[in-house]
């Protein structure tokens, strides 16, 4: 069965700001992703959940490059954004059992430096994501307005700046994104969302992929890079990224480091300080 969204599902996405859910991968595939995650961490000698390796890791790990290019995700995203697609960024959101980490209520688009909120995030569940394990929660319809944020830099907050909306969030209106391994949710770059700590006995691990149309420009005074994953880039607004030659290939690692450091400079243009473990989220 194909994963393209129906006209009714696309209309609902634009109204609510999300689509739940796409049956993209099997449980066996998700289990294989978890094994690859652990193997890649061992080989890198570093965490894939924090630091530079958690910003655009698809540029250094071919198995992640394959996920961001997988037709089962792209068919669904194309239904919303059209046939010419760029991967703007990717990263892991990994909560260990009882580690106390969380994600505050926020809107992704606030600091990303793009001219318009035309980005869809595909969130791939590597493990069961539910209320117990601290699944993502969203406020339907909140993508229609850009809200003011402030930075907290809270230690347990998984976001780059610990950013959170200043407005009071009515949590009774929030929808839980309950996903089984291999399932994918889609959400708008402006939807207010967050998640609580993991109270389960397993790691809550998800891989977030941000897609945008090739027609989307960087914001004025900003520059960015992106990977063409479907169609043709007729606009060339973003520096073209390339897939890794092999896992942790020296050339790929060098390119990745330069691109991520460039992204971080833009990300922190309006921040009072930066913190270790930064991620583009």
BADRENTOR-600452 format. One line per 4 residues: number of its first residue (from 0); their letters; for each residue x, y, z of N, C-alpha, C. Coordinates in pm, 1 decimal, always signed. Atoms other than C-alpha are relative to their C-alpha. Layout:
% residues N
NUM	A	X Y Z X Y Z X Y Z | ...
END
This chain:
% residues 281
0	XXXX	+84.4 -118.7 +0.0 +0.0 +0.0 +0.0 +88.0 +123.8 +0.0 | -78.9 -120.7 +10.0 +133.3 +343.4 -92.4 -16.7 +89.0 +121.2 | +2.8 -88.7 -116.1 +205.4 +615.6 +159.9 -38.0 +142.8 -35.4 | +44.4 -133.8 +37.6 +92.2 +919.7 -39.9 -129.4 +33.4 +73.8
4	XXXX	+119.8 -42.7 -71.3 -171.9 +1120.9 +145.9 -113.6 +26.0 -98.5 | +117.1 -31.9 +81.2 -523.8 +1152.0 +9.0 -27.3 +149.5 +6.9 | +35.7 -142.3 -0.8 -673.5 +1492.3 -71.3 -59.9 +39.2 +134.9 | +60.7 -28.9 -129.9 -875.0 +1471.9 +251.1 +106.0 +6.5 +109.8
8	XXXX	-106.5 -0.6 -100.1 -564.1 +1391.6 +454.1 +87.3 +124.1 -12.5 | -77.1 -122.9 +19.7 -373.8 +1682.7 +299.8 -77.0 +119.5 +55.4 | +82.1 -109.3 -51.9 -663.5 +1916.9 +380.5 +0.3 -0.1 +152.7 | -2.3 +10.0 -146.0 -669.1 +1788.1 +738.2 +134.9 +44.1 +55.8
12	XXXX	-133.4 -44.2 -43.0 -292.9 +1842.5 +765.7 +5.9 +152.7 +4.2 | -6.1 -146.2 +4.3 -328.2 +2205.9 +661.5 -88.6 +63.4 +107.5 | +89.8 -52.7 -102.9 -615.1 +2255.3 +907.1 +55.8 -20.9 +140.5 | -44.0 +35.8 -135.2 -462.1 +2079.4 +1208.6 +148.1 +23.9 +23.8
16	XXXX	-144.1 -17.4 -13.0 -90.6 +2112.3 +1136.2 +77.3 -128.5 +18.0 | -70.6 +127.3 -14.5 -8.8 +1743.0 +1150.2 -74.9 -111.2 -72.0 | +60.6 +123.1 +51.3 -72.2 +1398.5 +1004.6 +52.0 -116.5 +82.5 | -33.6 +114.4 -83.2 -77.6 +1088.0 +1221.3 -80.8 -120.1 -49.2
20	XXXX	-141.0 +26.1 +12.1 +46.6 +850.4 +1095.7 +24.1 -67.9 -132.4 | -39.4 +68.8 +122.4 +238.6 +696.5 +802.3 +63.0 -133.4 +38.8 | -57.7 +132.7 -25.9 +307.6 +323.2 +810.4 +115.1 -22.4 -98.1 | -112.3 -2.7 +94.4 +649.0 +360.7 +651.3 +88.4 -123.8 +9.0
24	XXXX	-97.0 +108.0 -17.6 +871.5 +89.0 +799.4 -59.1 -111.6 +85.8 | +42.9 +113.6 -81.5 +820.1 -255.3 +947.3 +70.6 +3.1 +135.4 | -65.5 +11.3 -130.4 +905.0 -341.8 +1307.0 +140.7 -56.7 -16.2 | -133.6 +56.7 +24.6 +1195.8 -549.9 +1175.6 +96.6 +107.2 -49.7
28	XXXX	-85.6 -109.1 +48.6 +1329.8 -246.1 +989.7 +36.3 +94.5 +114.2 | -26.7 -88.2 -113.7 +1295.4 -31.5 +1301.8 +101.5 -63.0 +94.7 | -97.9 +68.8 -85.3 +1482.8 -292.2 +1505.3 +139.7 +6.1 -61.6 | -129.2 -10.9 +68.9 +1757.7 -288.4 +1242.5 +55.9 +141.2 +12.9
32	XXXX	-45.2 -138.5 -18.5 +1771.5 +92.4 +1269.0 +63.8 +16.1 +137.9 | -55.6 -10.8 -134.5 +1829.1 +61.7 +1643.4 +136.0 -66.6 +10.3 | -131.4 +67.0 -0.5 +2111.0 -186.0 +1589.1 +103.9 +86.4 -69.5 | -93.7 -86.2 +72.2 +2270.5 +45.6 +1334.1 +36.0 +123.0 +83.0
36	XXXX	-24.6 -114.7 -87.3 +2233.2 +338.0 +1574.3 +108.8 -34.1 +101.9 | -96.2 +40.0 -102.7 +2422.4 +151.9 +1845.9 +136.5 -31.9 -60.0 | -126.8 +30.3 +67.2 +2686.7 +24.4 +1603.1 +71.0 +128.2 -43.1 | -60.2 -125.4 +46.5 +2741.6 +373.9 +1461.9 +56.0 +80.5 +116.0
40	XXXX	-53.3 -68.8 -117.4 +2782.0 +522.1 +1809.1 +132.9 -61.2 +43.4 | -124.9 +66.6 -38.8 +3046.7 +262.3 +1891.2 +112.1 +35.0 -96.8 | -103.1 -28.8 +99.7 +3229.4 +324.5 +1566.6 +45.9 +145.4 +9.2 | -34.8 -141.9 -9.1 +3216.1 +702.5 +1610.6 +68.3 +32.9 +132.1
44	XXXX	-52.9 -30.4 -131.8 +3313.3 +684.3 +1976.0 -63.0 +123.9 +59.0 | +70.4 -119.7 -45.0 +3056.2 +955.0 +2040.0 -150.0 -23.6 -10.7 | +145.3 +11.2 +2.0 +2686.1 +1001.0 +2099.9 -58.0 +54.3 -129.8 | +75.3 -51.2 +114.4 +2452.0 +1037.3 +1803.1 -118.4 +84.1 +45.3
48	XXXX	+114.7 -72.9 -53.4 +2199.2 +1204.8 +2033.3 +34.9 +140.7 +45.1 | -43.9 -133.0 -41.7 +2406.7 +1510.5 +2127.8 +118.6 +42.4 -85.9 | -118.3 -48.9 +69.2 +2678.1 +1729.0 +1981.0 -16.0 +8.2 -150.5 | +2.4 -22.3 +144.4 +2771.8 +1778.2 +1617.8 -57.3 -117.8 -76.9
52	XXXX	+49.6 +117.3 +72.7 +2684.6 +1421.4 +1517.2 -152.1 -9.4 +1.8 | +146.0 +0.0 +1.0 +2320.8 +1491.4 +1600.7 -56.2 +114.8 -82.5 | +46.5 -100.2 +95.4 +2301.5 +1771.4 +1346.6 +32.7 -50.5 -140.3 | -15.7 +52.6 +135.9 +2246.3 +1640.0 +993.7 +84.5 -127.7 -3.0
56	XXXX	-82.0 +121.7 +0.5 +2386.6 +1293.8 +1077.6 -11.6 -80.4 -128.5 | +12.9 +70.3 +128.4 +2259.1 +1170.5 +740.6 +113.7 +34.0 -95.4 | -112.1 -37.9 +86.7 +2560.0 +1347.0 +589.4 +127.2 -78.4 +30.1 | -117.8 +81.7 -32.4 +2803.3 +1107.6 +760.5 -31.6 -149.1 +15.0
60	XXXX	+39.6 +140.4 -15.0 +2604.2 +783.6 +796.0 -91.3 -40.4 -115.5 | +81.0 +37.7 +116.8 +2479.6 +620.7 +472.1 -134.7 -62.3 +34.1 | +129.0 +61.4 -34.2 +2205.4 +424.8 +650.5 -103.2 +105.9 +36.3 | +91.9 -110.8 -25.6 +2053.6 +754.7 +766.2 -30.7 +76.5 -128.2
64	XXXX	+24.1 -58.1 +132.1 +2097.5 +900.4 +417.5 -108.8 -79.1 -72.4 | +101.7 +84.0 +63.9 +1889.5 +604.9 +295.7 -138.1 +26.4 +58.7 | +129.8 -28.1 -62.2 +1614.9 +685.1 +547.0 -56.2 +132.6 -49.1 | +52.7 -130.1 +42.3 +1588.1 +1053.2 +451.2 -40.6 -1.2 -146.9
68	XXXX	+34.8 +13.1 +141.4 +1563.6 +943.5 +86.1 -106.8 -107.3 -25.3 | +91.3 +113.1 +18.5 +1318.3 +657.4 +144.8 -132.8 +46.3 -60.8 | +120.8 -39.8 +73.6 +1024.2 +677.0 -96.1 -124.8 -6.5 +86.0 | +118.6 +12.6 -84.1 +779.4 +571.1 +174.0 -23.2 +125.0 +84.2
72	XXXX	+14.3 -129.8 -66.5 +848.5 +895.3 +359.6 -24.2 +109.4 -102.8 | +7.4 -107.6 +98.8 +896.8 +1112.0 +52.0 -135.2 +5.3 -70.2 | +131.2 -1.0 +64.4 +567.4 +1003.9 -107.0 -101.7 +75.6 +85.5 | +91.2 -70.2 -90.1 +380.5 +1130.2 +199.9 +31.5 +149.2 +4.1
76	XXXX	-39.9 -141.0 -7.1 +580.2 +1454.1 +221.3 -31.3 +72.4 -130.3 | +30.4 -60.9 +129.8 +539.7 +1520.3 -151.8 -146.7 +38.2 -10.0 | +142.4 -31.9 +1.6 +163.8 +1515.5 -100.6 -27.4 +139.2 +55.2 | +17.6 -129.8 -65.6 +206.3 +1829.7 +109.4 +84.0 +109.3 -64.5
80	XXXX	-95.4 -102.4 +44.4 +510.8 +2011.0 -31.4 +26.8 +1.1 -149.8 | -28.4 +5.2 +142.6 +523.0 +1905.1 -395.8 +116.8 -90.6 -32.1 | -93.1 +103.7 +44.8 +766.4 +1697.0 -602.6 +148.4 +30.6 +15.3 | -141.5 -37.2 -8.3 +1092.7 +1890.2 -558.0 +34.6 +27.9 +145.9
84	XXXX	-16.9 -1.6 -145.0 +1220.3 +1828.7 -207.2 +146.0 +4.1 +42.7 | -129.4 -6.8 -65.9 +1521.4 +1919.8 +3.7 -13.0 -51.9 +142.0 | -11.2 +31.4 -141.9 +1622.6 +1768.9 +334.9 +80.1 +113.3 +64.0 | -63.5 -114.9 -63.9 +1700.6 +2074.0 +548.0 +88.3 -43.4 +117.0
88	XXXX	-78.6 +47.5 -113.8 +1819.6 +1885.3 +854.9 -58.3 -130.7 +51.6 | +48.6 +119.8 -67.7 +1784.5 +1572.8 +1065.3 +66.8 -7.8 +136.4 | -60.6 +18.3 -131.0 +1856.1 +1464.1 +1419.6 -79.8 -95.7 +85.8 | +64.7 +94.5 -90.1 +1777.4 +1219.9 +1697.2 -53.9 +69.9 +123.9
92	XXXX	+53.1 -37.7 -130.1 +1556.9 +1277.6 +1998.2 -5.8 -128.7 +82.2 | -18.3 +124.1 -74.5 +1666.8 +1009.3 +2241.2 -14.8 +28.3 +149.0 | +19.6 -13.8 -144.2 +1533.7 +988.2 +2596.5 +25.6 -135.0 +65.2 | -25.9 +123.1 -71.9 +1685.3 +725.0 +2819.5 -103.2 -22.2 +108.8
96	XXXX	+95.4 +27.8 -107.2 +1464.3 +551.1 +3075.4 +36.0 +75.0 +127.9 | -20.6 -69.9 -125.6 +1430.2 +779.6 +3374.8 +106.8 +106.7 -0.1 | -108.0 -100.0 +0.6 +1691.3 +1030.1 +3255.7 -50.1 +142.9 +21.1 | +56.3 -130.9 -31.8 +1453.5 +1323.1 +3310.4 -1.6 +100.4 -112.3
100	XXXX	-1.1 -95.5 +110.6 +1500.2 +1481.5 +2969.5 -141.0 +20.0 -55.0 | +131.4 -36.6 +52.3 +1206.2 +1656.9 +2807.4 +18.3 +101.3 -111.6 | -0.3 -104.5 +102.8 +1114.5 +1896.9 +2527.6 -109.7 +99.1 +35.5 | +96.9 -103.1 -37.2 +944.6 +2225.2 +2618.3 -92.0 +33.4 -117.4
104	XXXX	+93.0 -42.6 +104.5 +646.1 +2365.0 +2427.0 +67.0 +105.6 -87.3 | -70.6 -91.1 +89.7 +789.6 +2536.3 +2120.5 -50.1 -17.0 -142.6 | +22.5 +8.7 +144.4 +759.8 +2601.6 +1747.2 +135.9 -8.1 -68.2 | -130.5 +22.3 +62.0 +1043.9 +2474.4 +1529.4 +49.8 +118.8 -81.0
108	XXXX	-40.7 -100.2 +98.8 +1044.9 +2762.4 +1281.9 +64.2 +123.8 +60.9 | -38.4 -125.5 -64.1 +1138.2 +3026.0 +1538.5 +142.3 +44.1 -32.5 | -140.4 -37.8 +15.7 +1516.2 +3013.9 +1485.9 +65.7 -57.9 -124.8 | -60.8 +76.1 +108.7 +1565.5 +2823.4 +1162.7 +52.4 +84.6 -115.1
112	XXXX	-57.8 -86.3 +102.3 +1639.8 +3119.4 +937.9 -49.9 -26.0 -140.2 | +61.0 +20.8 +131.4 +1400.8 +3039.9 +652.3 -105.1 +107.4 -24.9 | +85.2 -112.8 +36.3 +1185.5 +3288.5 +464.0 -147.3 -24.3 +27.6 | +140.7 +32.2 -21.9 +854.7 +3108.3 +520.9 -9.7 -134.4 +72.2
116	XXXX	+15.2 +126.0 -74.7 +719.3 +2822.8 +737.9 -51.3 -113.7 -88.0 | +41.2 +103.6 +94.8 +704.7 +2572.5 +453.2 +85.8 -125.4 +19.3 | -81.2 +116.4 -34.5 +872.8 +2281.0 +628.3 -88.8 -105.4 +65.5 | +67.9 +113.8 -62.0 +736.7 +1937.4 +717.1 +105.0 -85.8 +70.5
120	XXXX	-87.0 +92.1 -72.7 +904.7 +1729.5 +986.0 -61.3 -139.1 -0.1 | +37.4 +140.9 -10.0 +883.8 +1352.7 +948.7 +73.7 -58.2 +120.0 | -57.8 +52.4 -124.0 +940.2 +1190.7 +1288.9 -13.1 -151.2 -2.4 | -2.3 +145.2 +16.2 +1043.8 +825.6 +1256.7 +22.3 -66.1 +135.7
124	XXXX	-12.9 +69.0 -128.4 +984.2 +608.8 +1563.9 +90.7 -121.5 -14.2 | -88.3 +116.5 -5.7 +1273.1 +369.5 +1629.9 -43.0 -95.5 +111.3 | +45.9 +77.6 -115.2 +1106.0 +246.7 +1950.6 -141.5 +46.5 +33.5 | +135.0 -44.3 -35.2 +755.7 +262.2 +2101.9 +1.7 +139.6 +61.6
128	XXXX	+10.8 -136.8 -49.6 +664.4 +626.0 +2158.1 -144.4 +20.2 +44.8 | +134.6 -12.2 -55.1 +366.5 +666.5 +2388.4 +4.1 +88.1 +124.5 | +6.2 -88.4 -115.8 +252.6 +852.3 +2697.7 +103.1 -38.7 +105.4 | -94.6 +45.9 -101.4 +470.0 +638.0 +2924.7 +143.6 +37.2 -35.1
132	XXXX	-139.1 -25.7 +40.8 +788.5 +687.2 +2721.7 +25.2 +145.9 -37.9 | -19.2 -142.4 +28.3 +732.5 +1060.4 +2669.5 -14.8 +34.7 -145.8 | +22.9 -26.7 +142.3 +582.9 +1080.8 +2321.4 -19.2 +149.0 -26.5 | +26.4 -136.6 +41.0 +552.4 +1403.1 +2128.5 -147.3 +33.3 +19.5
136	XXXX	+136.6 -50.3 -12.8 +240.7 +1610.3 +2199.6 -9.4 +128.1 -81.0 | +17.5 -119.4 +82.1 +102.0 +1877.9 +1967.1 -132.7 +66.4 +33.5 | +124.0 -75.3 -17.7 -161.8 +2150.2 +1990.4 -59.1 +25.1 -138.0 | +57.7 -14.0 +134.5 -386.6 +2120.6 +1680.9 -36.0 +145.1 -31.7
140	XXXX	+33.9 -133.9 +46.0 -423.5 +2440.7 +1481.4 +94.7 +109.5 +43.7 | -91.6 -102.7 -50.9 -140.1 +2620.3 +1660.8 +104.0 +42.2 -102.5 | -97.3 -32.5 +105.0 +62.5 +2629.3 +1336.6 -38.7 +124.5 -78.4 | +49.1 -113.6 +77.9 -139.9 +2924.3 +1208.7 +56.1 +133.6 +48.3
144	XXXX	-51.1 -124.6 -57.7 +34.1 +3183.1 +1429.7 +140.6 -20.6 +54.5 | -133.6 +2.1 -59.6 +398.4 +3252.1 +1512.9 -7.2 +62.6 +139.1 | +2.9 -47.9 -137.3 +432.3 +3290.8 +1890.5 +138.8 +45.8 +44.7 | -126.8 -42.2 -57.7 +700.8 +3465.6 +2092.5 +57.1 -111.7 +87.0
148	XXXX	-70.6 +99.8 -79.5 +961.9 +3244.4 +2257.8 +102.4 +68.5 +89.9 | -116.8 -43.0 -76.1 +1222.3 +3285.8 +2526.3 +89.2 -120.9 +24.6 | -99.0 +105.8 -18.6 +1538.0 +3084.8 +2588.6 +18.0 -28.6 +149.0 | -22.0 +37.7 -139.8 +1581.7 +2890.3 +2912.4 +135.2 -68.1 +20.9
152	XXXX	-123.5 +78.3 -10.2 +1891.4 +2678.6 +2839.2 -5.5 -97.1 +118.8 | +17.8 +95.8 -109.6 +1747.7 +2432.7 +3093.3 +81.0 -126.7 -26.5 | -94.9 +110.9 +14.2 +1985.3 +2142.9 +3156.6 -63.5 -124.3 -61.0 | +64.8 +123.2 +45.3 +1736.1 +1862.0 +3088.5 -82.5 +19.3 -127.3
156	XXXX	+76.3 -26.9 +121.9 +1571.0 +2030.4 +2791.2 +81.4 -43.9 -121.3 | -72.4 +51.1 +116.3 +1666.2 +1853.8 +2466.5 +16.7 +103.2 -110.9 | -10.4 -100.1 +105.9 +1627.1 +2170.7 +2259.2 +129.3 +79.9 +11.0 | -126.8 -71.3 +9.0 +1925.0 +2375.2 +2147.9 +14.1 +109.7 +103.9
160	XXXX	-4.0 -116.3 -87.5 +1839.5 +2682.5 +2351.1 -97.7 -13.4 +117.2 | +103.8 +16.2 -101.2 +1579.3 +2536.0 +2584.1 -116.8 +92.5 -26.4 | +100.5 -98.7 +36.5 +1339.4 +2756.4 +2393.8 -141.4 -48.2 +31.4 | +139.1 +33.6 -25.7 +973.6 +2768.8 +2491.2 -88.7 +119.5 -30.5
164	XXXX	+93.5 -107.1 +32.8 +666.1 +2966.4 +2393.8 -32.1 +78.5 +126.7 | +35.5 -83.4 -113.9 +576.1 +3259.0 +2616.7 -147.4 -12.7 +35.4 | +143.3 +13.1 -23.7 +202.7 +3198.5 +2578.0 -29.7 -123.2 +84.7 | +44.4 +114.3 -78.3 +20.8 +2966.7 +2818.0 -60.4 -104.4 -93.2
168	XXXX	+49.0 +108.5 +84.8 -40.6 +2630.6 +2649.1 -110.5 -75.8 +73.3 | +110.6 +77.9 -55.1 -375.3 +2462.6 +2711.7 +27.2 -147.6 -29.1 | -41.8 +137.8 +22.8 -244.4 +2109.9 +2754.5 -117.2 -95.8 -14.8 | +117.0 +86.1 +17.0 -597.7 +1970.0 +2764.6 -36.9 -16.1 -146.7
172	XXXX	+27.5 +6.7 +143.5 -613.0 +2038.3 +2389.3 +106.1 -79.3 -75.8 | -112.0 +65.5 +67.8 -288.5 +1853.7 +2313.4 -35.6 -142.5 -42.5 | +17.7 +134.1 +54.8 -281.8 +1535.9 +2104.1 +130.3 -77.2 +16.3 | -118.0 +85.4 -14.4 -42.3 +1252.8 +2189.2 +31.9 -68.4 -132.4
176	XXXX	-45.1 +69.5 +120.5 +160.3 +1120.6 +1895.4 +49.2 -139.7 +39.8 | -34.9 +137.1 -36.6 +152.2 +752.5 +1984.7 +42.8 -74.9 -125.7 | -56.9 +67.6 +116.5 +374.7 +560.6 +1743.4 +63.8 -131.7 +40.5 | -70.6 +126.2 -14.4 +490.4 +202.8 +1714.3 +129.4 +6.3 -82.0
180	XXXX	-125.0 -2.3 +76.9 +841.9 +126.2 +1584.2 -25.5 -11.5 -149.9 | +14.8 -1.6 +145.0 +862.3 +207.7 +1214.0 -105.7 +95.0 -50.4 | +102.8 -95.5 +41.3 +566.8 +445.1 +1210.5 +56.0 +141.9 +0.7 | -50.6 -136.1 +21.2 +611.9 +808.6 +1109.5 -114.0 +99.9 +17.1
184	XXXX	+94.6 -111.5 -7.8 +429.4 +1127.0 +1206.4 +53.8 +115.7 -82.9 | -36.2 -120.0 +74.7 +429.9 +1448.8 +1003.6 -54.9 +121.1 +74.4 | +53.9 -121.6 -61.1 +404.5 +1794.6 +1157.4 +57.6 +126.0 -63.6 | -33.0 -131.3 +56.1 +414.1 +2155.5 +1042.8 +105.3 +68.5 +86.1
188	XXXX	-112.2 -63.4 -67.7 +716.1 +2364.9 +1132.9 -43.6 +102.4 +105.4 | +47.2 -98.0 -97.5 +499.2 +2608.9 +1331.0 -92.7 -58.6 +106.0 | +91.3 +54.0 -100.8 +286.9 +2367.9 +1533.0 +67.5 +0.7 +137.0 | -51.6 +2.5 -136.4 +331.8 +2404.7 +1908.0 +3.4 -145.3 +47.2
192	XXXX	-14.8 +138.6 -42.8 +467.4 +2076.7 +2040.5 +106.8 -11.4 +107.9 | -96.4 +27.8 -105.0 +669.0 +1926.0 +2322.3 -16.3 -144.3 +44.2 | +12.6 +136.6 -51.8 +712.3 +1606.8 +2522.3 +56.5 -7.0 +140.7 | -43.3 +17.5 -137.4 +755.4 +1490.3 +2879.3 +111.5 -102.0 +12.8
196	XXXX	-109.5 +94.9 -22.8 +1020.5 +1266.5 +3035.8 -42.4 -144.4 -26.4 | +21.4 +141.8 +27.2 +1056.0 +895.9 +2964.4 -9.8 -76.7 +131.8 | +21.8 +79.2 -121.3 +904.3 +687.2 +3245.6 -6.0 -149.6 -30.4 | +3.3 +140.3 +41.5 +926.5 +360.8 +3048.4 +133.8 -68.0 +28.9
200	XXXX	-122.3 +77.0 -24.4 +1188.7 +87.2 +3071.4 +88.8 -7.9 -123.2 | -76.5 +4.2 +124.3 +1312.0 +138.7 +2713.8 +35.3 +142.1 -44.5 | -31.2 -132.4 +54.7 +1482.2 +429.1 +2534.7 -108.8 +44.1 -97.4 | +91.9 -54.7 +99.2 +1238.9 +652.8 +2350.2 +83.7 +70.8 -104.9
204	XXXX	-91.7 -49.1 +102.8 +1428.3 +707.9 +2028.3 -77.8 +31.2 -127.4 | +62.5 -39.6 +125.6 +1305.3 +901.4 +1725.6 +97.0 +77.5 -85.7 | -86.5 -68.3 +96.4 +1470.9 +1036.7 +1413.1 -85.1 +101.8 -74.2 | +76.9 -108.7 +60.5 +1338.4 +1374.7 +1299.5 +67.5 +47.8 -127.9
208	XXXX	-50.8 -43.4 +130.6 +1379.3 +1472.4 +932.7 -82.0 +119.4 -45.3 | +70.3 -122.0 +40.8 +1293.8 +1823.9 +811.7 +12.2 +18.7 -150.3 | +6.0 -14.3 +145.7 +1185.7 +1861.3 +449.3 -59.1 +135.4 -37.5 | +54.6 -125.4 +51.9 +1118.6 +2174.5 +247.5 +1.7 -4.0 -151.9
212	XXXX	-4.1 -7.5 +146.0 +1040.0 +2259.1 -116.1 +124.2 +74.9 -45.5 | -119.2 -67.7 +51.9 +1331.2 +2370.6 -331.0 -24.0 +149.0 -20.7 | +34.1 -141.3 +23.0 +1147.5 +2702.9 -380.1 +13.2 +86.1 +124.8 | -7.4 -76.0 -124.5 +1190.1 +2804.3 -14.4 +137.1 +65.2 +16.0
216	XXXX	-123.9 -75.4 -14.6 +1451.0 +3076.0 +35.8 +43.6 +6.4 +146.5 | -42.5 -37.5 -134.7 +1666.9 +3142.5 +341.1 -57.2 +137.1 +35.3 | +41.6 -133.0 -42.3 +1556.0 +3441.2 +546.8 +105.3 +102.3 -41.0 | -92.3 -106.7 +40.1 +1711.8 +3774.1 +456.7 +119.0 +5.4 +96.1
220	XXXX	-120.6 -5.8 -80.1 +2070.6 +3788.5 +575.8 +49.3 -133.4 +51.1 | -40.4 +133.0 -44.2 +2091.1 +3414.4 +635.8 +38.0 -84.7 -120.4 | -33.3 +96.7 +103.7 +2242.2 +3130.8 +434.1 -9.0 -138.9 +60.5 | +16.6 +135.5 -51.5 +2195.2 +2757.2 +461.8 +39.0 -100.9 -106.4
224	XXXX	-30.0 +109.5 +91.7 +2265.1 +2421.2 +303.8 -109.1 -104.7 +13.0 | +103.3 +103.4 -1.8 +2037.3 +2130.7 +215.0 +34.7 -107.5 -102.2 | -24.5 +115.4 +86.0 +2033.9 +1791.0 +44.6 -121.6 -24.4 -88.6 | +109.1 +31.3 +92.4 +1824.0 +1733.2 -267.2 -32.6 -148.9 +11.8
228	XXXX	+38.7 +140.0 -19.6 +1626.8 +1413.0 -202.2 -105.8 -46.6 -99.6 | +96.8 +38.7 +103.9 +1361.8 +1421.1 -475.6 -18.8 +115.7 -97.1 | +29.3 -100.6 +100.7 +1299.8 +1602.5 -801.7 +121.8 +78.4 -43.2 | -103.5 -87.7 +55.2 +1501.6 +1895.1 -934.5 +3.0 +130.1 +78.9
232	XXXX	-14.8 -130.1 -65.5 +1638.3 +2205.0 -763.1 +27.4 +105.8 -106.4 | -12.9 -104.1 +102.6 +1574.6 +2483.6 -1013.7 +40.5 +134.7 +58.2 | -18.3 -130.3 -63.0 +1632.2 +2760.8 -761.6 +141.1 +20.8 +55.9 | -137.2 -7.1 -53.5 +1970.0 +2684.8 -598.4 +13.0 +105.2 +110.5
236	XXXX	-4.3 -95.9 -109.8 +1888.3 +2895.0 -292.2 +91.8 -44.7 +113.8 | -76.1 +55.3 -111.3 +2083.1 +2665.6 -59.2 +124.2 -71.7 -52.4 | -121.1 +72.7 +35.9 +2435.9 +2530.7 -73.4 -32.7 -148.7 -8.6 | +35.0 +140.1 +23.4 +2409.1 +2179.0 -214.1 +85.0 -93.8 +84.8
240	XXXX	-68.0 +103.6 -76.9 +2495.9 +1900.4 +27.7 +8.6 -127.9 -83.0 | -15.1 +126.8 +71.6 +2608.5 +1555.5 -87.0 -5.0 -115.2 +99.7 | +7.8 +119.5 -83.6 +2557.4 +1205.5 +47.4 +139.8 -48.5 +37.7 | -131.9 +47.9 -43.6 +2841.9 +1040.4 +241.7 +52.0 -113.4 -87.4
244	XXXX	-63.1 +106.2 +78.3 +3087.6 +819.9 +53.4 -6.5 -134.4 +72.8 | +4.3 +118.7 -85.4 +3090.6 +570.9 +342.8 -18.4 +49.3 +142.7 | +22.0 -41.8 -137.8 +3023.6 +571.4 +715.0 +125.1 +65.1 +57.3 | -108.7 -77.4 -60.2 +3238.7 +837.8 +879.6 +119.3 +16.6 -93.4
248	XXXX	-107.4 -24.1 +96.8 +3439.5 +882.0 +559.9 +63.4 +136.3 +30.2 | -66.1 -126.2 -36.4 +3701.2 +1153.8 +624.0 -51.3 +121.3 -77.3 | +50.0 -112.9 +78.4 +3574.9 +1372.3 +339.0 -140.0 +40.0 +45.6 | +135.8 -28.3 -46.7 +3214.3 +1341.2 +457.9 +2.7 +66.9 +137.1
252	XXXX	-11.6 -57.7 -134.0 +3316.0 +1418.3 +816.7 +45.1 +145.3 -7.8 | -49.9 -137.2 +14.8 +3506.9 +1730.0 +707.6 -108.4 +92.2 -55.3 | +109.1 -81.2 +55.4 +3216.8 +1856.6 +493.9 -107.5 +24.8 +105.2 | +104.5 -9.0 -101.6 +2970.2 +1784.8 +771.9 +37.8 +100.7 +108.2
256	XXXX	-45.0 -91.7 -105.1 +3175.1 +1971.0 +1033.2 -11.9 +144.8 -45.8 | +6.0 -136.8 +51.5 +3199.6 +2280.4 +814.1 -144.3 +48.0 -12.8 | +140.0 -38.1 +19.1 +2828.0 +2280.7 +731.6 -71.1 +21.6 +132.8 | +65.6 -12.0 -129.6 +2717.2 +2226.4 +1090.6 +47.5 +124.4 +74.0
260	XXXX	-50.5 -120.3 -66.2 +2943.3 +2498.6 +1227.0 -59.6 +125.1 -62.4 | +65.2 -112.5 +67.3 +2799.3 +2734.4 +965.6 -144.7 +12.6 +46.9 | +139.1 -1.8 -45.7 +2445.4 +2636.5 +1070.7 -10.8 +53.3 +142.1 | +4.7 -43.6 -138.9 +2523.2 +2693.7 +1438.0 +20.3 +150.2 +13.7
264	XXXX	-20.2 -145.1 -4.9 +2647.0 +3046.2 +1371.5 -131.6 +72.2 -24.0 | +129.4 -60.4 +27.1 +2310.0 +3131.6 +1222.0 -99.7 -26.9 +110.5 | +96.0 +38.7 -102.7 +2117.6 +2945.4 +1490.2 +13.7 +85.8 +124.4 | -23.3 -74.5 -122.3 +2277.3 +3145.1 +1769.8 +11.4 +151.3 -21.8
268	XXXX	-10.4 -143.2 +26.6 +2259.4 +3487.7 +1604.7 -75.4 +83.3 +103.0 | +81.8 -75.8 -93.9 +1987.2 +3594.1 +1848.7 +3.6 -57.8 +140.1 | -7.2 +62.9 -131.9 +2089.9 +3381.0 +2146.9 +101.5 +70.9 +87.8 | -93.0 -60.0 -94.6 +2260.9 +3506.1 +2460.6 +123.5 -86.8 +21.0
272	XXXX	-112.3 +90.3 -19.7 +2481.1 +3198.8 +2482.3 -29.1 -129.6 -73.4 | +16.1 +131.7 +61.2 +2538.8 +2855.2 +2333.8 +32.6 -105.8 +104.6 | -24.7 +108.8 -93.0 +2547.8 +2520.9 +2508.3 +50.4 -122.0 -74.3 | -41.5 +125.0 +63.3 +2712.4 +2184.7 +2438.7 -122.1 -83.7 -35.0
276	XXXX	+109.2 +89.4 +36.3 +2499.7 +1918.9 +2274.5 -102.7 +65.0 -88.9 | +95.0 -73.7 +82.5 +2341.8 +2161.3 +2030.5 -60.3 -87.9 -108.0 | +67.3 +69.0 +109.3 +2090.9 +2033.5 +1780.0 -87.3 +101.3 -72.1 | +81.6 -91.4 +78.8 +1896.2 +2200.3 +1502.6 -145.6 -35.2 +22.6
280	X	+138.4 +34.6 -33.5 +1554.0 +2179.0 +1667.4 -60.8 +107.9 +87.9
END
